[in-house]
Amino acid sequence: MGSYDVKRLDVAIQYINRMTSGRNPVTNRPAPDNEVLINPNVHRCLQFISEVLQDVRSQGGVVGKAPGRSAEAKASLAQTFPYEALKEFQYTQDQQISYFLKQISELSTEEREVPAVPAVHINNWLREKGYLEKRMIPEFGKETSVPTEKGTQIGIYSERAGMGNNLYYRIWFNEQAQRFLIDHFREILTETEEMRTRKKQERKAQQGERKKTERTRDRAQEVTQERSQVRAQEVTQERQQVRAQDQTQERQQFRAQEQAQVRSQQKADRIDRRPGNQLDDPALSSLLANLPDMDPYDPAFGPADSFFGEGWESVGADTPF
């Protein structure tokens, strides 16, 4: 737990609010158009810092929970603001929201402190109620706040400012608009607190939904990966089974072919060993072995009868020699 000087916090908040409005934090004069203070990203950052400092200020400069203290909620700016001081407000001139809020904070006295109100609170409420809106300006190439028709009716108007890539509209409040804000100041602060609370709850809910979506997506990815792995294993097993079956069939076919060849060879050997399929007459075997290599149909050897003897053609296939 830590604590900060409340007066220094008030000055820091005032400086931040001035810079948020594009003004010199020390002199409170409009910043030159080429200064970094009017950069949109710097502007959003300063708004965020202003909200943080305002939260710290609303807790009396204490950060963290003191030991032994109850967890009761701290009083908000809407609850502690001295609205009776607004009765002393006097219109002086048309001015931007930062000057208007500075004039209100200057209503402080020795007996009564009027805290600084962030300009972002007023602007957010005016946008929520339809007096201001973010509008895309093609000439600027970006969105900028401008008064709506409803805002114009209560005395809000704008003028072009900036140069180069930093063009924007300054929002001004005439006497009617300033009186309108004074009359609705309690409503503005109260509803601003409610809007901030609602937005925090929405952000928390969105974060919860986002985490839930991420968990669901992660689980879906895990399930998909598990299914892919299981399917890959199944495919691998199927391929191994098919390959094993193919190899078994190939071996069976090869074995069957070998057995068929063996049986054919055995059958041929049995046929060759049958009676009548061998030359059992030694004299005939000797005669055939000694025959010269010649063609009995060759004319040089004369007619076939002279070779085999007369009547050889009438010998049947079953007639033995």
Secondary structure as the mmCIF struct_conf table of DSSP 4:
data_model
#
loop_
_struct_conf.conf_type_id
_struct_conf.id
_struct_conf.beg_label_comp_id
_struct_conf.beg_label_asym_id
_struct_conf.beg_label_seq_id
_struct_conf.end_label_comp_id
_struct_conf.end_label_asym_id
_struct_conf.end_label_seq_id
STRN STRN1 GLY A 2 SER A 3
HELX_RH_AL_P HELX_RH_AL_P1 VAL A 6 THR A 20
TURN_TY1_P TURN_TY1_P1 SER A 21 GLY A 22
STRN STRN2 ARG A 23 ARG A 23
TURN_TY1_P TURN_TY1_P2 PRO A 25 THR A 27
HELX_LH_PP_P HELX_LH_PP_P1 ARG A 29 ARG A 29
STRN STRN3 PRO A 30 PRO A 30
HELX_LH_PP_P HELX_LH_PP_P2 ALA A 31 PRO A 32
TURN_TY1_P TURN_TY1_P3 ASP A 33 ASN A 34
BEND BEND1 GLU A 35 GLU A 35
HELX_RH_3T_P HELX_RH_3T_P1 VAL A 36 ILE A 38
HELX_RH_AL_P HELX_RH_AL_P2 PRO A 40 SER A 58
TURN_TY1_P TURN_TY1_P4 GLN A 59 GLY A 61
STRN STRN4 VAL A 62 VAL A 63
BEND BEND2 GLY A 64 GLY A 64
HELX_LH_PP_P HELX_LH_PP_P3 LYS A 65 ALA A 66
TURN_TY1_P TURN_TY1_P5 PRO A 67 GLY A 68
HELX_LH_PP_P HELX_LH_PP_P4 GLU A 72 SER A 76
HELX_RH_AL_P HELX_RH_AL_P3 LEU A 77 THR A 80
HELX_RH_3T_P HELX_RH_3T_P2 TYR A 83 GLU A 88
BEND BEND3 GLN A 93 GLN A 93
STRN STRN5 GLN A 95 GLN A 95
HELX_RH_AL_P HELX_RH_AL_P4 ILE A 97 SER A 105
TURN_TY1_P TURN_TY1_P6 GLU A 106 LEU A 107
BEND BEND4 GLU A 110 GLU A 111
HELX_RH_AL_P HELX_RH_AL_P5 ALA A 119 GLU A 128
TURN_TY1_P TURN_TY1_P7 LYS A 129 GLY A 130
BEND BEND5 TYR A 131 TYR A 131
STRN STRN6 LEU A 132 ILE A 137
TURN_TY1_P TURN_TY1_P8 PRO A 138 GLY A 141
STRN STRN7 LYS A 142 PRO A 147
HELX_RH_AL_P HELX_RH_AL_P6 GLU A 149 GLN A 153
TURN_TY1_P TURN_TY1_P9 ILE A 154 GLY A 155
STRN STRN8 ILE A 156 ALA A 161
TURN_TY1_P TURN_TY1_P10 GLY A 164 ASN A 165
STRN STRN9 TYR A 168 PHE A 173
HELX_RH_AL_P HELX_RH_AL_P7 GLU A 175 ASP A 183
TURN_TY1_P TURN_TY1_P11 HIS A 184 HIS A 184
HELX_RH_AL_P HELX_RH_AL_P8 PHE A 185 ASP A 272
TURN_TY1_P TURN_TY1_P12 ARG A 273 ARG A 273
BEND BEND6 ARG A 274 ARG A 274
TURN_TY1_P TURN_TY1_P13 PRO A 275 GLY A 276
BEND BEND7 ASN A 277 GLN A 278
HELX_RH_AL_P HELX_RH_AL_P9 PRO A 282 ASN A 290
BEND BEND8 ASP A 293 ASP A 293
TURN_TY1_P TURN_TY1_P14 PRO A 296 TYR A 297
HELX_RH_3T_P HELX_RH_3T_P3 PRO A 299 PHE A 301
HELX_RH_AL_P HELX_RH_AL_P10 ALA A 304 PHE A 308
TURN_TY1_P TURN_TY1_P15 GLU A 310 GLY A 311
HELX_RH_3T_P HELX_RH_3T_P4 TRP A 312 SER A 314
TURN_TY1_P TURN_TY1_P16 ALA A 317 ASP A 318
#
